[in-house]
Amino acid sequence: MSGTRKSFLFFISFFITIFFMSIIGFILRPLLENISDYTFYNIVSPILYTIYLIVFLLIESAIRRLYTRKFLNQSEILFKAETNGFNLSTRLIIYLALVLIYFLSLFKDFTIESISIPRIILFIISFLIIELLLKLSNKTIYGYFTRDYIIISGWDLRLSLPIIYGTHVHNDSDVYSYNDIKEYFIFPTYIELYLISDSGKLVFDLDSESSRKFKGVLMQKNIPMKKFK
């Protein structure tokens, strides 16, 4: 996804999430007036911000899906393939956001007494929920090969940051022209398509049948096989 589209996706998702937060805050305000500061800062606040993070990821995913589905509906699909999963860096960004939600205050004034058991338990639960959501998300994402595009679509819950330069694509949900593919290489159980300008790659699982289909399409598009020196 281009830097401009990534920035648009991030900021529109951010403002929708802020609107959602405002509504939830307005609804919960009467209920939170009588709870203790300890309960609010160690239980309620982290839970709310975790919910906001998940809502943000869902909104980004929905917008990405709408964008890619538009191309899918207009294209003739030759075949589809399973993507090779999320890389570690895409998970780490979300886990870093969780760490900031639960432990940012500790970085400012760390003491043993400031570490609360409820915060730690909630962090572990939130981590497991996010990991489960990512695993479910990964199973919905496929690469669709059409005559003009390679479209990666699904409920992609990876965090898309507004970084224009220095991005590294790894099966990002988007629409790729065959002109975006510099070369490819077929490994025993998967194929890697390397993007132009060394901006990343698309990785798909394959068997003997899908390998034949991949080769046919890539040869038609005059995409060369990568030569390792």
LOGU-935101 format. One line per 4 residues: number of its first residue (from 1); their letters; for each residue x, y, z of N, C-alpha, C, CB. Coordinates in Angstrom, 2 decimals. Each point is the difference from the previous one (the first is absolute). Last residue first. Glycine has a CB too. Example, Ala and Ser with C-alpha at 12.3 -4.5 7.8 and 13.67 -1.06 7.14 Angstrom:
<pts>
2) sa) 12.85:-2.25:7.08:0.82:1.19:0.06:-0.77:1.09:0.73:1.18:-0.63:-2.15 ~ -0.89:-5.09:2.08:-0.89:1.19:0.00:0.90:1.20:0.00:-1.89:-1.17:1.25;
</pts>
This chain:
<pts>
229) kfkk) 23.18:-14.93:-6.26:1.43:-0.02:-0.29:0.77:-0.69:1.13:-0.23:2.14:-1.34 ~ -5.02:-2.56:-0.75:0.80:0.27:1.19:1.47:-0.15:-0.34:-1.86:-0.80:1.51 ~ -2.71:1.98:-4.43:1.24:-0.75:-0.02:0.84:0.40:1.21:-0.06:-0.15:-2.53 ~ -5.55:0.21:1.00:1.15:0.61:0.67:1.21:-0.92:-0.08:-1.55:1.22:1.55;
225) mpin) -2.40:-1.05:-5.29:0.33:-0.65:1.25:1.27:0.62:0.59:-1.10:-2.15:-0.80 ~ -2.37:5.00:-2.46:1.10:-0.98:0.04:0.14:-0.66:1.37:1.17:1.33:-1.73 ~ -5.44:0.70:-1.23:0.70:0.25:1.26:1.08:-1.05:0.16:-2.06:1.03:1.06 ~ -1.53:-0.26:-4.63:1.44:0.23:-0.24:0.74:0.42:1.28:-0.56:0.66:-2.34;
221) kqml) -4.16:-2.11:1.62:0.26:1.40:0.32:1.49:0.35:-0.14:-1.96:-0.04:1.55 ~ 0.44:-4.41:-2.26:-0.81:0.83:-0.89:0.31:1.48:0.20:-1.80:-1.74:0.02 ~ 3.74:-1.34:2.92:0.64:-0.05:-1.31:-0.76:0.84:-1.02:0.85:-2.29:0.54 ~ -2.68:1.82:3.74:1.21:0.83:0.05:0.76:-0.02:-1.32:0.14:-0.46:2.45;
217) vgkf) -4.02:-2.30:-1.95:-0.35:1.42:0.04:1.24:0.88:-0.05:-2.05:-0.57:1.31 ~ 2.69:-4.13:-1.14:-0.69:0.39:-1.22:-0.30:1.48:-0.05:-0.97:-2.26:-0.09 ~ 2.84:0.32:4.02:0.96:0.09:-1.09:-0.64:0.49:-1.28:1.29:-1.84:1.04 ~ -4.09:0.99:2.70:0.88:1.14:0.21:0.94:0.20:-1.18:-0.14:-0.39:2.48;
213) krss) -2.52:-3.46:-2.48:-0.78:1.20:-0.30:0.85:1.25:0.17:-2.09:-1.18:0.74 ~ 3.99:-2.94:0.45:-0.19:0.06:-1.44:-0.76:1.26:-0.40:0.01:-2.51:-0.09 ~ 0.48:1.60:4.64:1.29:0.35:-0.57:-0.10:0.14:-1.52:1.16:-1.20:1.89 ~ -4.85:-0.39:0.58:0.12:1.46:0.05:1.34:0.46:-0.55:-1.52:0.04:1.99;
209) esdl) 0.84:-4.69:-1.79:-0.99:0.61:-0.88:0.12:1.52:-0.01:-1.53:-1.93:0.44 ~ 4.28:-0.63:2.51:0.40:-0.20:-1.40:-0.98:0.67:-0.97:1.07:-2.17:0.66 ~ -1.04:4.48:3.96:0.18:-1.43:-0.26:0.33:-0.13:-1.48:-1.61:-0.71:1.88 ~ 2.03:5.08:1.93:-0.35:-0.65:-1.26:0.16:-1.51:0.07:0.70:2.06:-1.19;
205) dfvl) -0.93:3.30:3.96:0.19:-1.45:0.09:-0.39:-0.63:-1.33:-0.45:0.01:2.50 ~ 2.22:5.13:-2.12:-1.17:-0.86:-0.06:0.41:-1.46:0.17:-1.17:1.65:-1.50 ~ 2.83:3.98:1.93:0.39:-1.40:0.21:-1.27:-0.85:0.07:2.11:0.68:1.24 ~ 0.15:4.48:-2.80:-1.24:-0.73:0.22:0.37:-1.48:0.05:-1.44:1.77:-1.18;
201) kgsd) 4.53:2.96:2.24:-0.32:-1.19:-0.79:-1.38:-0.53:0.37:2.44:-0.56:-0.15 ~ 1.05:5.43:0.26:-0.59:-1.10:0.74:-0.32:-1.17:-0.91:-0.93:1.62:1.63 ~ 3.12:2.54:-2.95:-0.97:0.48:0.99:-0.69:-1.12:0.77:-0.34:1.97:-1.44 ~ 3.91:-1.22:-2.36:0.29:-0.72:1.25:-0.93:0.40:1.13:2.37:-0.17:-0.72;
197) sily) -2.75:1.55:-3.96:0.63:0.93:0.95:0.30:-0.65:1.34:-1.19:1.85:-1.12 ~ -2.39:-4.57:-1.52:0.98:0.94:-0.54:0.50:0.92:1.12:-1.12:-0.10:-2.27 ~ -0.62:-4.79:3.64:-0.52:1.24:-0.54:1.12:0.90:-0.50:-1.94:-0.17:1.56 ~ 1.40:-5.39:-1.15:0.76:1.14:0.51:-0.46:1.28:-0.68:1.98:-1.49:0.48;
193) leiy) -3.97:-3.63:0.82:-0.03:0.99:-1.07:0.64:1.27:0.56:-2.11:-1.00:-1.07 ~ 2.10:-4.59:2.41:0.20:1.40:0.39:0.00:0.87:-1.25:1.32:-0.69:2.04 ~ -3.26:-4.53:-0.31:0.57:0.85:-1.04:0.10:1.43:0.53:-0.96:-1.49:-1.83 ~ 0.76:-3.99:4.00:-0.56:1.35:-0.13:0.71:0.75:-1.12:-0.58:0.04:2.46;
189) tpfi) 1.71:-4.55:-1.07:-1.37:0.08:0.53:-0.62:1.39:-0.10:0.62:-1.83:1.54 ~ 3.86:0.63:-3.42:-0.76:-1.27:0.01:-1.46:0.14:0.45:2.16:-1.13:0.44 ~ -0.16:5.46:-2.63:0.61:-0.90:0.97:-0.86:-1.27:0.06:0.96:1.95:1.36 ~ -0.27:2.28:-5.09:-0.84:-1.08:0.53:0.83:-0.90:0.90:-1.46:0.08:-2.05;
185) fyek) 1.57:5.40:0.29:0.76:-1.25:0.18:-0.92:-1.02:0.66:2.22:1.25:0.19 ~ -2.17:3.96:-3.14:-0.57:-0.98:0.92:0.96:-1.17:0.17:-2.34:0.68:-0.68 ~ 1.93:5.05:-0.96:0.42:-1.37:-0.31:-0.61:-0.93:1.04:2.17:0.81:-1.05 ~ -3.57:3.84:0.56:1.31:0.04:-0.67:0.44:-1.39:-0.45:0.62:1.99:1.38;
181) idny) -5.56:0.53:-0.44:0.78:-1.19:0.31:1.30:0.04:-0.81:-2.10:-1.33:0.51 ~ -1.44:4.54:-0.96:0.60:0.20:1.33:0.92:-1.16:0.37:-2.02:1.31:0.69 ~ -0.67:-1.24:-4.65:1.17:0.86:-0.17:0.70:0.30:1.32:-1.11:1.01:-1.99 ~ -2.98:-3.37:1.76:1.12:-0.89:-0.32:1.28:0.81:-0.27:-1.62:-1.70:-0.95;
177) syvd) -2.00:3.73:4.31:0.12:-0.24:-1.44:1.16:-0.97:-0.23:-0.92:2.31:-0.54 ~ -2.10:-1.85:5.11:1.32:0.10:-0.62:-0.11:-0.27:-1.49:1.10:-0.71:2.15 ~ -4.12:2.06:2.59:-0.14:-0.40:-1.39:1.34:0.26:-0.68:-2.50:0.52:-0.03 ~ 1.42:-1.76:5.44:0.06:1.08:-0.97:-0.22:-0.58:-1.39:1.57:1.33:1.47;
173) sdnh) -0.12:-2.81:3.88:-1.24:0.04:-0.77:0.01:1.20:-0.92:-1.24:-1.16:1.85 ~ 5.84:-1.21:-0.31:-0.95:1.03:0.42:-1.25:-0.05:-0.88:1.91:1.45:0.81 ~ 2.35:-4.30:-0.55:-1.39:-0.44:-0.17:-1.00:1.03:0.50:0.78:-2.34:0.23 ~ 3.55:3.97:0.53:-0.01:-1.46:0.14:-1.45:-0.46:-0.02:2.18:-0.01:1.36;
169) vhtg) 1.21:4.78:-2.23:-1.23:-0.75:-0.20:0.23:-1.48:0.25:-0.77:1.70:-1.68 ~ 3.07:2.95:3.46:0.40:-1.28:-0.57:-1.22:-0.89:-0.06:2.37:0.22:0.90 ~ -0.77:5.44:-0.43:-0.92:-1.09:0.25:0.50:-1.27:-0.66:-1.92:1.63:0.16 ~ 3.89:2.97:-0.21:0.58:-1.06:0.81:-0.97:-1.12:0.33:1.49:1.68:0.92;
165) yiip) -3.61:3.07:-2.01:1.30:-0.51:-0.43:0.45:-1.12:0.94:0.60:2.25:-0.98 ~ -4.84:-0.35:1.67:0.11:0.09:-1.45:1.31:-0.62:-0.48:-1.40:2.08:0.03 ~ -2.08:-2.77:4.28:1.43:0.16:-0.28:0.17:-0.04:-1.51:0.69:-1.07:2.22 ~ -4.67:0.71:1.33:0.18:0.97:-1.08:1.47:0.29:-0.27:-2.19:1.01:0.60;
161) lslr) -0.02:-5.84:1.22:0.47:1.30:0.48:0.23:0.96:-1.17:1.07:-1.13:1.99 ~ -4.01:-3.50:-0.78:0.59:0.71:-1.13:0.36:1.41:0.45:-1.34:-1.38:-1.67 ~ 0.38:-3.75:4.04:-0.02:1.45:0.16:0.72:0.65:-1.17:-0.07:-0.23:2.51 ~ -2.63:-4.62:-2.63:1.31:0.61:0.24:-0.12:1.52:0.05:1.12:-1.94:-1.13;
157) ldwg) -4.66:-1.44:0.22:0.04:0.78:1.23:1.37:0.59:0.32:-1.82:-1.44:0.83 ~ -1.38:-0.50:-5.12:1.41:0.20:0.36:0.10:0.94:1.21:0.70:-0.37:-2.41 ~ -4.20:-2.70:-0.49:-0.14:0.83:1.21:1.39:0.14:0.63:-2.42:-0.77:0.39 ~ 2.19:0.17:-5.67:-0.51:-0.76:1.12:-0.21:0.95:1.17:1.17:-2.11:-0.78;
153) siii) 1.84:1.82:-4.28:-1.21:0.48:0.66:-0.42:-0.94:1.11:-0.72:1.11:-2.12 ~ 4.36:0.27:-2.18:0.04:-0.67:1.30:-1.12:0.60:0.85:2.53:-0.43:-0.14 ~ -1.29:0.03:-5.38:-0.77:0.68:1.04:0.09:-0.81:1.28:-1.58:1.02:-1.71 ~ 3.94:-0.14:-3.38:0.06:-0.94:1.11:-0.64:0.73:1.18:2.13:-1.21:-0.86;
149) ydrt) -3.06:2.19:-4.63:0.47:0.31:1.35:0.24:-1.26:0.81:-1.26:2.16:-0.10 ~ -0.35:-2.03:-4.55:0.73:1.26:0.10:0.65:0.25:1.36:-1.57:0.88:-1.67 ~ -1.03:-4.85:0.47:0.76:0.28:-1.22:0.88:1.23:0.13:-1.82:-1.07:-1.29 ~ 0.86:-1.48:5.79:-0.90:0.35:-1.10:0.86:0.30:-1.23:-1.78:0.92:1.61;
145) fygy) 2.16:-3.33:3.60:0.68:0.33:-1.24:-1.03:0.22:-1.09:2.03:-1.34:0.69 ~ -1.81:1.54:4.97:-0.84:-0.30:-1.16:0.73:0.48:-1.26:-2.13:0.20:1.39 ~ 3.24:-1.62:4.07:0.44:0.73:-1.17:-0.83:-0.45:-1.19:2.33:0.23:0.94 ~ -3.77:-0.16:4.49:0.44:-0.76:-1.16:0.55:0.96:-1.05:-1.70:-1.81:0.47;
141) itkn) -0.15:1.41:5.10:0.70:0.78:-1.02:0.54:-0.91:-1.11:0.62:1.71:1.74 ~ -2.90:-2.94:2.51:-0.96:0.57:-0.96:0.68:0.64:-1.20:-1.55:0.39:1.89 ~ 3.85:-2.34:1.96:-0.68:-1.06:-0.74:-0.97:0.53:-1.04:0.23:-1.43:2.00 ~ 2.11:4.34:1.02:0.92:-0.58:-0.96:-0.68:-1.06:-0.87:1.88:0.46:1.58;
137) slkl) -4.23:1.49:2.08:0.15:0.93:-1.11:0.86:-0.61:-1.10:-0.23:1.92:1.57 ~ -0.18:-4.23:2.49:-1.24:-0.09:-0.77:0.07:0.88:-1.23:-1.27:-0.49:2.11 ~ 4.87:0.77:0.82:-0.02:-1.33:-0.61:-1.26:-0.18:-0.85:1.35:-0.91:1.93 ~ -0.96:4.85:0.58:0.96:0.00:-1.11:0.02:-1.35:-0.71:1.38:1.70:1.21;
133) llei) -4.01:-1.26:2.69:-0.58:0.78:-1.10:0.92:0.02:-1.22:-1.19:1.42:1.68 ~ 2.79:-3.43:2.27:-1.07:-0.81:-0.58:-0.62:0.72:-1.20:-0.45:-1.02:2.25 ~ 3.64:3.36:0.25:0.64:-1.10:-0.74:-1.05:-0.88:-0.67:1.94:0.04:1.62 ~ -3.46:3.39:1.22:0.57:0.56:-1.23:0.63:-1.10:-0.85:0.42:2.18:1.18;
129) ilfs) -2.00:-3.43:3.05:-1.12:0.36:-0.87:0.51:0.53:-1.34:-1.42:0.51:2.02 ~ 4.57:-1.44:1.35:-0.55:-1.24:-0.54:-1.16:0.28:-0.96:0.70:-1.19:2.09 ~ 1.21:4.85:0.21:0.99:-0.57:-0.92:-0.57:-1.26:-0.67:1.88:0.93:1.42 ~ -4.38:1.02:2.02:-0.07:0.81:-1.22:0.95:-0.54:-1.06:-0.62:2.01:1.37;
125) iifl) 0.76:-3.98:2.90:-1.27:-0.33:-0.66:-0.11:0.74:-1.33:-1.09:-0.39:2.24 ~ 4.77:1.44:0.46:0.13:-1.37:-0.52:-1.26:-0.41:-0.76:1.54:-0.59:1.92 ~ -1.61:4.73:0.30:0.94:0.04:-1.13:0.13:-1.38:-0.64:1.26:1.89:1.11 ~ -3.78:-1.47:2.83:-0.71:0.54:-1.15:0.89:0.08:-1.23:-1.45:1.31:1.55;
121) iirp) 3.40:-2.65:2.51:-0.96:-1.02:-0.44:-0.74:0.48:-1.25:-0.26:-0.81:2.38 ~ 3.18:3.87:-0.33:0.76:-1.10:-0.59:-0.95:-1.07:-0.55:1.92:0.45:1.58 ~ -3.81:3.14:0.82:0.56:0.46:-1.28:0.73:-1.13:-0.71:0.24:2.31:0.94 ~ -1.93:-3.10:3.47:-1.06:0.08:-1.03:0.52:0.42:-1.37:-1.60:0.54:1.81;
117) isis) 4.68:-0.57:1.88:-0.36:-1.33:-0.48:-1.12:0.06:-1.05:0.71:-0.95:2.22 ~ 2.76:5.06:-1.43:-1.21:-0.57:0.58:-0.31:-1.35:-0.65:-0.88:2.31:0.50 ~ 5.19:1.26:0.40:-0.43:-1.10:-0.85:-1.20:-0.68:0.64:2.37:-0.36:-0.87 ~ 0.04:3.92:2.99:-0.87:0.52:-1.06:-0.48:-1.09:-0.96:1.21:2.16:0.18;
113) eitf) 1.90:-2.85:3.51:-1.36:0.19:0.50:-0.96:0.45:-1.10:0.96:0.57:2.22 ~ 3.71:-1.03:-3.02:-0.62:-1.32:0.13:-1.46:0.14:0.42:2.22:-1.01:0.61 ~ -0.20:5.00:-3.40:0.27:-0.58:1.32:-0.68:-1.36:0.05:0.17:2.29:1.11 ~ 0.81:2.11:-4.85:-0.04:-1.44:0.27:0.37:-0.30:1.45:0.58:-0.44:-2.39;
109) dkfl) -2.21:4.45:-0.94:0.33:-0.06:1.43:-0.08:-1.45:0.46:-0.89:2.36:0.39 ~ 0.52:-1.26:-5.05:0.22:1.35:0.53:0.48:-0.05:1.46:-1.77:0.88:-1.56 ~ 0.52:-4.81:-0.85:1.24:0.53:-0.57:0.35:1.36:0.59:-0.47:-1.27:-2.11 ~ -3.63:-0.93:3.17:1.14:-0.55:0.75:1.32:0.53:-0.53:-1.34:-2.06:0.46;
105) slfy) -2.81:3.13:-2.60:0.17:0.75:1.25:1.19:-0.51:0.81:-2.47:0.43:0.04 ~ 1.16:-2.72:-4.01:0.63:1.29:-0.29:0.26:0.79:1.28:-1.14:0.02:-2.22 ~ -1.00:-4.58:1.48:1.19:0.26:0.81:0.69:1.34:-0.27:0.28:-2.43:0.06 ~ -4.42:0.50:-2.21:-0.01:-0.55:1.36:1.17:0.47:0.87:-1.15:-1.96:-0.94;
101) ilvl) 0.47:3.40:-3.70:-1.29:0.14:0.68:0.12:-0.40:1.47:-1.19:-0.45:-2.17 ~ 4.89:-0.22:-0.69:-0.18:1.41:0.34:-1.30:0.23:0.76:1.32:0.63:-2.03 ~ -0.46:-4.94:0.38:0.94:0.32:1.08:-0.16:1.45:0.44:1.62:-1.72:-0.88 ~ -4.06:0.31:-2.88:-0.53:-0.56:1.24:0.89:0.32:1.19:-1.06:-1.84:-1.32;
97) alyi) 2.57:3.08:-2.94:-1.14:0.84:0.38:-0.63:-0.51:1.30:-0.42:0.54:-2.43 ~ 3.78:-3.14:0.55:0.57:1.22:0.57:-1.11:0.95:0.44:2.04:-0.26:-1.45 ~ -3.24:-3.59:-0.89:0.37:-0.33:1.38:0.63:1.20:0.70:0.33:-2.40:-0.67 ~ -1.37:2.82:-3.88:-1.24:-0.06:0.79:0.33:-0.33:1.46:-1.30:-0.73:-2.03;
93) ilrt) 4.87:0.75:-0.98:-0.56:1.36:0.06:-1.25:0.02:0.88:0.93:0.50:-2.29 ~ 1.17:-4.66:1.29:0.69:0.77:1.03:-0.56:1.41:0.14:2.04:-1.35:-0.46 ~ -3.56:-1.65:-2.99:-0.53:-0.32:1.32:0.62:0.90:1.07:-0.36:-2.38:-0.73 ~ 1.96:2.73:-3.63:-1.38:0.50:0.01:-0.67:-0.31:1.34:-0.14:-0.30:-2.50;
89) slnf) 4.53:-1.34:1.68:-0.01:1.46:0.20:-1.42:0.55:0.06:2.20:0.14:-1.17 ~ -1.25:-4.82:0.17:0.07:0.36:1.42:-0.14:1.50:0.22:1.46:-1.98:0.37 ~ -3.86:-0.20:-4.66:1.35:-0.05:0.55:0.02:0.58:1.41:0.97:0.19:-2.33 ~ -5.13:-2.84:-0.23:0.52:1.30:0.43:1.44:-0.16:0.47:-2.31:0.76:0.67;
85) gnte) 0.01:-4.16:-4.45:-0.09:0.44:1.40:0.60:1.36:0.26:0.06:-2.36:0.62 ~ -0.49:0.07:-4.96:0.94:-0.73:0.85:0.02:0.50:1.44:1.36:-0.42:-2.02 ~ -5.58:0.21:-1.77:1.19:0.77:0.31:0.81:-0.72:1.06:-1.18:2.15:-0.58 ~ -2.14:-4.50:-3.11:0.16:0.39:1.40:1.27:0.83:0.16:-1.23:-2.08:0.74;
81) akfl) -1.64:2.00:-5.39:1.02:-0.75:0.74:0.05:0.50:1.44:1.34:-0.37:-2.11 ~ -4.55:0.29:-2.94:0.39:0.63:1.25:0.97:-0.90:0.74:-2.20:1.21:0.13 ~ 0.50:-0.15:-5.64:0.11:-0.95:1.12:0.38:0.78:1.25:0.68:-1.91:-1.55 ~ -2.46:4.05:-2.36:0.57:-1.19:-0.63:0.17:-1.12:1.03:1.18:1.45:-1.68;
77) iesq) -4.67:2.90:1.35:0.98:-0.67:0.84:0.47:-1.27:-0.68:-1.05:0.96:2.08 ~ -1.01:3.93:-3.79:-0.16:-1.44:-0.18:1.13:-0.71:0.74:-1.12:0.33:-2.26 ~ -1.07:4.68:3.53:1.04:-0.77:-0.68:-0.39:-1.46:-0.16:1.70:1.58:0.92 ~ -4.01:2.06:1.52:0.13:0.48:-1.37:0.94:-0.87:-0.84:-0.45:2.30:0.83;
73) nlfk) -0.41:-3.01:3.85:-1.31:-0.06:-0.64:0.07:0.41:-1.47:-1.06:0.48:2.20 ~ 4.94:-0.16:0.54:-0.37:-1.40:-0.20:-1.32:-0.13:-0.76:1.22:-0.59:2.11 ~ 0.30:4.87:-0.81:0.76:-0.52:-1.13:-0.36:-1.46:-0.28:1.86:1.58:0.55 ~ -3.84:0.40:3.19:-0.45:0.74:-1.18:0.72:-0.51:-1.25:-0.47:2.03:1.43;
69) rtyl) 1.76:-3.59:2.82:-1.17:-0.69:-0.53:-0.54:0.71:-1.23:-0.55:-0.80:2.30 ~ 4.14:2.71:0.16:0.43:-1.14:-0.81:-1.19:-0.74:-0.60:2.03:-0.21:1.44 ~ -2.94:3.93:1.41:0.83:0.44:-1.13:0.37:-1.19:-0.89:0.90:1.89:1.40 ~ -3.22:-2.71:2.64:-0.87:0.68:-0.97:0.77:0.39:-1.25:-1.41:0.86:1.89;
65) rria) 3.88:-2.64:1.69:-0.81:-1.03:-0.66:-0.93:0.62:-1.03:0.12:-1.41:2.07 ~ 2.45:4.27:0.65:0.87:-0.73:-0.94:-0.82:-1.03:-0.78:1.98:0.33:1.53 ~ -4.20:1.91:1.90:0.26:0.91:-1.11:0.88:-0.67:-1.05:-0.22:1.97:1.55 ~ -0.67:-4.36:2.42:-1.22:0.15:-0.80:0.23:0.90:-1.21:-1.37:-0.34:2.07;
61) seil) 4.87:-0.19:1.10:-0.22:-1.22:-0.76:-1.21:0.12:-0.92:1.04:-1.31:1.87 ~ -0.10:4.82:1.14:1.00:-0.06:-1.06:-0.23:-1.21:-0.89:1.66:1.17:1.49 ~ -4.35:-0.91:2.28:-0.37:1.04:-0.97:0.98:0.02:-1.15:-1.04:1.36:1.83 ~ 1.94:-4.27:1.76:-1.16:-0.46:-0.76:-0.42:1.01:-1.06:-0.75:-1.28:2.00;
57) lfvi) 4.20:2.42:1.02:0.46:-1.05:-0.91:-1.15:-0.50:-0.87:1.76:-0.67:1.66 ~ -2.84:3.76:1.73:0.84:0.64:-1.02:0.46:-1.02:-1.04:0.74:1.70:1.69 ~ -3.00:-3.32:2.07:-0.92:0.70:-0.89:0.76:0.67:-1.14:-1.59:0.38:1.92 ~ 4.12:-2.33:1.48:-0.63:-1.03:-0.83:-0.97:0.62:-0.99:0.25:-1.65:1.88;
53) lyit) 1.75:4.53:1.25:1.01:-0.53:-0.92:-0.61:-1.04:-0.94:1.79:0.42:1.73 ~ -4.49:1.28:1.72:0.20:1.01:-1.05:1.03:-0.47:-1.02:-0.59:1.80:1.65 ~ -0.12:-4.51:2.13:-1.17:-0.05:-0.89:0.17:1.00:-1.14:-1.47:-0.70:1.92 ~ 4.66:0.85:1.41:0.17:-1.23:-0.77:-1.15:-0.17:-0.98:1.23:-1.05:1.92;
49) ylip) -1.46:4.58:1.11:0.98:0.29:-1.05:0.32:-1.24:-0.84:0.97:1.79:1.45 ~ -3.93:-2.26:2.25:-0.58:0.88:-1.01:0.98:0.26:-1.14:-1.39:1.06:1.78 ~ 2.91:-3.54:1.94:-0.98:-0.77:-0.78:-0.58:0.86:-1.12:-0.55:-1.38:2.04 ~ 3.51:3.45:1.07:0.68:-0.91:-0.95:-0.96:-0.81:-0.87:1.85:-0.14:1.63;
45) svin) -3.83:3.02:1.73:0.71:0.72:-1.06:0.75:-0.91:-0.97:0.21:1.89:1.58 ~ -2.42:-3.80:2.27:-0.93:0.56:-1.00:0.73:0.66:-1.16:-1.65:0.36:1.82 ~ 4.36:-2.25:1.76:-0.91:-0.96:-0.60:-0.82:0.62:-1.14:-0.11:-1.19:2.21 ~ 3.41:3.61:0.45:0.61:-1.33:-0.15:-0.89:-1.03:-0.67:1.28:0.52:2.01;
41) yfty) -2.53:4.15:-1.08:1.29:0.04:-0.68:0.61:-1.38:-0.25:0.35:2.20:1.05 ~ -4.62:-1.72:1.27:-0.06:0.66:-1.30:1.32:-0.13:-0.75:-1.68:1.61:0.91 ~ 1.31:-3.26:3.53:-0.76:-0.82:-0.94:0.00:0.62:-1.39:-1.44:-0.79:1.88 ~ 3.46:3.27:1.56:0.75:-1.23:-0.22:-0.70:-0.87:-1.06:0.87:0.08:2.38;
37) dsin) -3.01:3.84:-0.79:1.07:0.29:-0.95:0.80:-1.25:-0.34:0.14:2.32:0.92 ~ -5.27:-3.01:0.55:1.25:0.51:0.58:1.03:0.29:-1.09:-0.46:-1.30:2.10 ~ -4.93:1.71:-2.95:0.99:-1.05:0.21:1.29:0.63:0.51:-1.03:-1.43:-1.82 ~ -3.15:3.75:0.50:0.10:-0.45:1.39:1.02:-1.11:0.23:-2.34:0.64:0.23;
33) ellp) 1.28:1.48:-4.56:0.19:1.09:0.95:0.27:-0.48:1.42:-1.47:1.37:-1.41 ~ 0.39:-3.84:-2.84:1.38:0.03:0.49:0.24:1.03:1.08:0.69:-0.77:-2.22 ~ -4.88:0.02:-0.21:0.33:-1.25:0.70:1.37:0.05:0.65:-1.44:-1.21:-1.62 ~ -0.29:4.82:-1.11:-0.76:-0.11:1.27:0.39:-1.24:0.81:-1.89:1.21:-1.10;
29) rlif) 4.03:-0.64:-3.20:0.36:1.02:0.99:-0.81:-0.10:1.29:0.63:1.48:-1.89 ~ -0.97:-4.13:-2.40:0.54:-0.57:1.24:0.24:1.03:1.10:1.04:-1.74:-1.40 ~ -2.72:2.94:-3.02:-0.90:-1.00:0.56:0.47:-0.47:1.38:-0.59:-0.73:-2.32 ~ 3.30:3.74:-0.17:-1.24:0.67:0.40:-0.95:-0.99:0.68:0.26:1.63:-1.90;
25) giis) 3.72:-3.33:0.03:0.29:0.81:1.17:-1.25:0.70:0.54:2.30:0.33:-0.87 ~ -2.60:-2.72:-3.19:0.14:-0.92:1.14:0.26:0.78:1.29:0.90:-1.79:-1.55 ~ -1.03:4.28:-2.43:-1.33:-0.54:0.30:0.07:-0.92:1.22:-0.62:0.14:-2.45 ~ 4.65:1.59:0.83:-0.82:1.08:0.57:-1.38:-0.52:0.39:1.24:1.69:-1.39;
21) mffi) 1.74:-4.57:-0.91:0.43:0.22:1.38:-0.86:1.05:0.69:2.32:-0.63:-0.64 ~ -2.98:-0.10:-3.97:-0.50:-1.14:0.78:0.35:0.17:1.48:0.23:-1.49:-2.01 ~ 1.57:4.61:-0.95:-1.45:0.20:0.09:-0.63:-1.11:0.84:-0.01:1.15:-2.26 ~ 4.54:-1.59:1.27:-0.20:1.10:0.96:-1.49:0.27:0.20:2.21:1.01:-0.70;
17) tiff) -1.05:-4.09:-2.61:0.22:-0.57:1.33:-0.19:1.06:1.09:1.59:-1.68:-0.99 ~ -1.74:3.04:-3.50:-1.19:-0.80:0.30:0.11:-0.60:1.40:-0.30:-0.51:-2.45 ~ 4.02:2.82:0.86:-1.09:0.93:0.32:-1.30:-0.74:0.28:1.10:1.74:-1.42 ~ 2.71:-4.29:0.10:0.26:0.67:1.26:-1.18:0.90:0.40:2.47:-0.07:-0.49;
13) siff) -2.47:-2.02:-3.73:-0.28:-0.98:1.06:0.17:0.64:1.37:0.76:-1.88:-1.51 ~ 0.43:4.45:-2.18:-1.45:-0.16:0.00:-0.41:-1.00:1.07:-0.09:0.54:-2.45 ~ 4.69:0.13:1.86:-0.64:1.17:0.60:-1.53:-0.11:-0.03:1.96:1.37:-0.69 ~ 0.78:-4.88:-1.24:0.28:0.17:1.42:-0.84:1.12:0.60:2.33:-0.85:-0.37;
9) lfsk) -2.56:0.10:-4.30:-0.61:-1.10:0.75:0.19:0.19:1.49:0.40:-1.53:-1.92 ~ 1.78:4.54:-0.95:-1.45:0.22:-0.01:-0.70:-1.05:0.83:0.16:1.04:-2.28 ~ 4.43:-1.58:1.67:-0.26:1.15:0.86:-1.49:0.27:0.08:2.23:0.96:-0.59 ~ -0.81:-4.30:-2.36:0.22:-0.42:1.38:-0.33:1.14:0.97:1.78:-1.60:-0.77;
5) rtgs) -1.88:2.52:-3.83:-1.16:-0.79:0.41:0.15:-0.48:1.43:-0.34:-0.72:-2.36 ~ 3.97:3.06:0.53:-1.18:0.88:0.08:-1.21:-0.76:0.48:0.92:1.40:-1.84 ~ 3.10:-3.78:0.99:0.08:0.81:1.21:-1.21:0.89:0.19:2.46:-0.06:-0.21 ~ -3.17:-4.48:-2.52:0.83:1.18:-0.10:-0.02:0.80:1.28:-0.43:0.07:-2.44;
1) m) -0.12:-5.44:2.13:-0.85:1.18:0.00:0.88:1.23:0.00:-1.84:-1.22:1.22;
</pts>
